[in-house]
Amino acid sequence: MQLHLENRLLRILIFLLPVLMGVLAGAASGIFIFVFLISVYTLSRDGNVGWRCLSPLDQMTMLSLLVFVLIVLLGYMNTADTQQYWSRFERVSRALGCVVVFLYLIRHDHKLIPLFEKGVLVGSLLVFLAAIEQVGALGRAEGAYNAILFGDFSAYLACAAATAAYANRGQPIYLAAFLTAVLLSGYASILSGTRGSWISLYLGLSFVLLVSVFSQRRRFGVVGKTALALLALALFTWVLSLHPLIMSRMSEATQTFLQFLSGGDPNTSVGYRLQMWGAAYDMWIANPLLGSGLGDYSHDLAEMIRLGQSSMNAHFGEAHSLYFEFLGTTGLLGFITLMAGMFVLPLLTFLGVGRATGLARLLDSPASLHGVCLVIAFSSFGISQNWLGRSSISSVFFLCLALFLAAVARERSNDGIPEKGRGP
């Protein structure tokens, strides 16, 4: 009875994650904490985490996350702003929670992917309605947080919906529903005016589009598939470029970038980012192994401005780049383990590297496809913002990472390929 209650609660939480993450402040963090507590309770009650049953690649992924957190802790010795350090560490510590949740999910077959996909349907509708309501009054859709986070959440929902549409291609009703969800959440992301989320939206949807084309095993040869894929990408790029908001924002970014290169006013949207990235690089040069200390970016940037080492006329609390900020504040060791545990090793797992079925299995595994889209979306988000410094979006990433890695591990242990065209 108790196990049944835990299972029902977990299923509800996984469904609610994509439903509420963009429209209710604190929902994603709360859901992550509840799932983490369920995992801790169940693992402590069972008394066996099953580490030896993991594949070598899964073990390396989990160890990379653990080592990353350890390196962040070691970097405390370089930290000047201890208050900011502990505030940022609270977000980073979700990597530990990801390991715990993964170890719990891998031992229990909850069949959570279909529930997550149903939540994506509802969540896509909610972000669309929120965007339509807000854009008239605010100019940009902001959801429950701000335009940047709302754009990211909406873009990820669109990528997840596209993946679900491919996975459910044998069920016309579900296929139509998920394709509609792609349009709704994709449009919500566009209305946010967030250029960084548009990159993720484009890359994620392009990936699913390419998978759809190359999955046609019998209809086209290699040359035909390649030509069709290029044509589809060109058409998709052209359609996106037609939206006036995208055209104006991208044109603005291009002009300010060229202005920065030509020695014009450096204090523009793009110019600020380039200067912030340069400041993070200087912090890394000063402390190459462990960095300046997590949370010290704001402190060190303020010092650079005060000493005249930066031409910026405004102060920012982050580097607006996951990669530059963690390179500067956690050093080369932190950067390498972050990349390995969050992106590189999970991507190798989702792509089926080291397994005989390899990429062929990717085409028939919804969990693998969802995992690749997760990595594409969040690695792209990291180009122009440090989303790991925000509780809500980091909670979404680490919970989804544990969910998809565990589902792939269970598929591998069952030594079977999921049936194509299934409905949730």
Secondary structure, DSSP 8 states (H G I E B T S, - for coil): -HHHHHHHHHHHHHHHHHHHTTTSTTHHHHHHHHHHHHHHHHHHHHT---GGGS-HHHHHHHHHHHHHHHHHHHGGGG-S-HHHHHHHHHHHTHHHHHHHHHHHHTTS----HHHHHHHHHHHHHHHHHHHHHHHHHHSS--TTS-HHHHHHHHHHHHHHHHHHHHHTTT-HHHHHHHHHHHHHHHHHHHHHT-HHHHHHHHHHHHHHHHHHHHT-TTT--HHHHHHHHHHHHHHHHHHHHTSHHHHHHHHHHHHHHHHHHTT----SHHHHHHHHHHHHHHHHHHSTTT-S-TT-HHHHHHHHHHTT----SS--SS-S-HHHHHHHHHHHHHHHHHHIIIIIHHHHHHHTTTSSSHHHHHTT-HHHHHHHHHHHHHHHHHHH--GGGSHHHHHHHHHHHHHHHHHHHHHHHHT----TT---
